[in-house]
């Protein structure tokens, strides 16, 4: 192993996690080589363009390409010759027809890298995998690598939030590493020494605990989100206000206010598939009852979408056929162009299937949305999307939508009706401007 300040790193997989990790490590001063089997993606990154939206990442990519600290390749042989530490950052999507994680990309990364490891090497997984995966991969790595057991594997889960990926990489709230190898520990400590010196906690665990940290965190967050959305269901029937309820709960320091925002629910490429994969793995381990509550967490989340559609249908008289609907938001969350399992697009597509003419606007996700849902209409501004609308649905809480002018919007719609699917607006303000305002969990 070379000295820490000379350590070179390969990042295998250049999707959201990999590209963000590679650019940030280069910004920290490491020489980094990103690897992907998708040549088009590599060509895009080499040209200094990020193939997705993440605030601040474009600047980091361009600066470090120009500085010569960051490069990209499609060759595993080149990555093996270049790097002292290899980070696996490939995706683990949900399997078709199953809740289980699809591990083909993780397995392939090890299978293609290992035969080129002819000197002592450290491989560290950052992908989210079912517990028990890392131990299997460690054995696989040692069996396939020419250097044998001197190719060592550890697991260090990532905790990036889309829209805050650069900040979360450069300034993580904790670093977790699963290993019993002093060499793996030394390499990972060297990678994050700056952050450790700044006081970021470094937790050393076994492989299995490290694998569980990410899925346990996501399961907890999903549970908290679905809990307050369950309270929204109760509040609507009981005549209570879930926003006031959430505020009251937030002052209890045992509960806190983070992720206690009632609304349309969670989506994206992590929480939904991770809790389903967690349940599937628990079933394989024979402890399915321990996580059976996550089935209701998932069900509550899905019901929020149906309830949003019901509220919109009530506002326009009970039937979408022939109506015009404006949907503000396509990404699953603001500050991202990720539309995977997007509640906003799910609601939009369902309403369109019920006979409405649906027009969608999103500040960043329109291109991806058009590819996924060509049956919908799209506009290049909020006002254009709302033109002639019988009802407006705010489904992704972009700042642009939070700050929307009800007077200006009211001049272009057919009727001043709005469903606030994220509880992002001030009801009094909008009602005073003549709008009929409805939101989940509020009268």
MARKE-336795 format. One record per residue (C-alpha): x negated, z, y negated. Coordinates in steps of 0.25 Angstrom, whole numbers, plus 5000, padded with zeros to 4 digits. Example, Ala and Ser with C-alpha at 12.3 -4.5 7.8 and 13.67 -1.06 7.14 Angstrom:
% MARKE-336795
495150315018494550295004
% end
This chain:
% MARKE-336795
500050005000499549964986499550064975500950094969500750024956500249894964501349904974502049774976503549764980504449664987505949674985506649604996508049554991508249514977509749544975510249654966509349764971508149684974508049604961508249724953507249804961506249694961506349684946506349834943505149854952504349744944504749814931504149934936502849864938502849824953502549694958503849644965504249534974505649504976506049434989507349374993507749265003508649204993507749094986508749074975508849214971507249224971507249094963508149164953507349284952506049214951506649144939506949274932508449274934509249394941510349334950511249444946511649534934510849664932510549714918509149714915508649644927508449504922507349564912506649634922506549514932506049424921505049524915504449554929504449414934503649374921502649494923502349444937502849574944504049514950504149404960505149344970505049274984505749234996504549265005504549395013503049355017502749355002503449484999502749555011501349505006501649544992502349684993501949824997503349874996504549795001505949834996507149785003508249764993509249665001510749675001511549745012512949685010514149725018514349655031515449545033516649615039515949745040515649865030514249875036512949835028512349695031510949725034510449585036509649575023508949705025508649665039508149525035507249585024506549675034506449565045505849465035504949555028504349635040503549515047502749495034502349645033500849635037500349755030500949905028502249885020503349965014504749915015505849995008507349955009508249974996509449905002510649985005510749995020511550075031510850205035509850175047509550035042508150075037507650135050508050005057507349925047506050005047505949985062506249835060505149825049504049885057504449805069504349675061503249695052501849655057501349785051502249865059502650005055501749995043502949915037503750035033505150045028505850145019507250145012507450164997508950134993509250074979510250134970510450024960511750014952512049864948511949854933510949964933509949914943508749904934508950044929509150094943507950034948507050074937507650214936508250254949508950384950508250414964507350344974507650364988506750325000506950335014505650335022504650425030503450335027502450385017502050245014503550205011503750325002502450294994502850154992504250184987503750304978502650204972503850104969504650214961503450304956503850274942505350324944504850444953503950484941505150474932505850574941506750484949506950564963506250504975507050544988506250525001507250515013507350465027507750315029509250355032509450445020508850335011509850235017511050335015510750365000511250234995512450215003512850365001512650354986513550224986514650294995514650414986514850324973515950244980516650374984516550424970517150294964518250284974518550434972518850414958519650284961520450364971520750464960521250344952522250314962522750454962522750454947523550324945524650384954524650524948524550484934523150534931522050464924520850444933519850424921520150564916520050614931518650554932518250614919518650754923517950734937516650684930516450814923516250884937514750874939515050874954515750744952515250674940515750554933514850444938515650344947516950414944517550294936518850254942519150104943519149984951518050034961516749994966516149864971514849794971513849774982513449914985514550024985515649944993514749895004513850015005514950115008515550015018514150005024514050155024515350175032514950065042513550135044514250265046515150205056513950155064513350295063514550355069514850435056515950345050516850465047515850515037516050395028517550365031517850415016517150285011518250205017519150265007518150254996518150104999519650095000519850164987518850064980519649944986520950004981520550014967520449854967521849844972522349954962521749874951522549744955523849824956523649874942523449734937524649684944525549794939525149764925525549614926526849644932526549644947526049504950524749434948525249294951525049204939524449314930523149304923522149424925520749444918519749524926518549584918517449604928516849544941515649624944515849744952515249834941514749804926513349764923513249684936513649544941513849594956515249554961515049604975516349684979516749674965518149754962518349664950518249534957519049584969520149624960520049494952520149414965521249484971522149474958521849324958522249314973523649374968523849254959523249294946522249214937521049304936519949284926518749364928517649404917516349474920515049484911514149454923514849424936515649304933514649204941514649284953516149314952516449164951515649134964516349244972517849224966517949084961519549104962519449184949519349144935518149184926517949194911516749214903517249324894518249444895519149374885519149244892519549324905520649394899521249274892522749274896522649384906523849464910522949574914521449614912520749684923519449764919518749774933517249784929516849884918515849794910515549854896516149724891517549754897517449904893517249864879518349754879519149744866520649754870521149684858520249564860520649564875522049574872522049454863521749364875522549424887524049384890524349534892523549664888523449724902522149774907521749844920520549934918519949934932518750014928519350114918518350054908519350044896519950144887521450134890521950184877521150084869521649964877523050014877523050034862522649884862523949854869523449844883524049884896522949964902522850004917521650064924521450124938521850274939522450284925523950274921
% end
